[in-house]
């Protein structure tokens, strides 16, 4: 994440909370959901850069989330593979997490 410590702390707390609530989520998948929910990243390259991850790894995890309708693809660049995403219908159950401070 960036040098913004409070925002990074909130991000990590929400990721951990999502992982506890849905044990099928990997840490990267939970991070993608939190990033989309908080508006921190809406495309795969930005998310990969913010967390220092390989873009291919992020794309793999994004595909798994779209299969579960937790995220939906809104746009894809065929040349760069940058994939824009938004919360899917199944992510509605997590929406309340992003409105309050996480309880860890």
N, C-alpha and C positions, 0 to 999 in steps of 0.2 A: 504494500500500500504506500501511499505518499507519507510525507512527514507529519501529517495531521494526526497526532496521537489520539485525541479523543474520538475522532471519526473512525480510525483504525481499530480502536478498542471496541467501539460499538459494533463495527462490522464483524470482528472475530467473535464477540459474544453472541450475535445473532446466528452466525454460522454454527457455533457449538449448540445453540438451542435447537436449530433446525435438525442437526444431526441426531440429537436426543429424541426429538419428536418423530422423526422418520428415519429409522435405522437403515433403510435401503439407500439413502443418500450418501454419496462419497463427500469428503470435504470440499472438493472442487465443485461438485454439483450444488452443494449447499451455498457455496460462495457465489456461484452464478445466480442462484435464486435471490440471495440477499442483495447482490449488486443490481439486479433488475428491479427489485422491490424498493430499494433506496435511491434509484436513479444514478448510481455510481458508474455504471457501465451498461451500455445497451448494445455492444457488439463484441465479438469474440477477440479481436486483436487488442482492443482497449483493455479488456479484462485480463488477457494474457500479459500485457505489458505492466499493468498495475500490480500484479502479483508475481511477476518474474517467472511465468510459466511458459512452456512451449505451446505455441499456437495449436499445433496438431492435437495435443492433449486436451486443450480446452474444447476443440471441435468435437472430439470423441465424447466428452462429458455432456456437451450441449445436445448432441444427438440422442443420448440416453434420456435427457430431460424432455426433449420433444416427443419421444416415444411414449412418455408417461403424461403428456399434455401439461407438464409443469411449466414449460417455456414453449413459445411458438416462434418460428422464424418469420421475420417481417421483410427481410431483404437479404440477398446473398450476392456477393461480387465473385463472379466465376474466375477472374484472373488472380485475385489475392486471397480468395477463400474467406474474406472477412464476412462474418455472418451476423446480421443484426437480429436482436431477439427482444421479446417482451414476455411478461408473465402469461402463461396459458390458463385455460379455464380451471384446471385442477389446482393451480397455485392460489386460488381464492381463499383456501383454508388458512393460508399463511399471511394474508394481508394484514390482519390485526397486529402481527408481530412488528411490522414496520412503522406502526403508528405510535408505539410506546417504547420506553426504554426496556432493553432486555433484562430479564431476571436470571442471573446465573447461579 
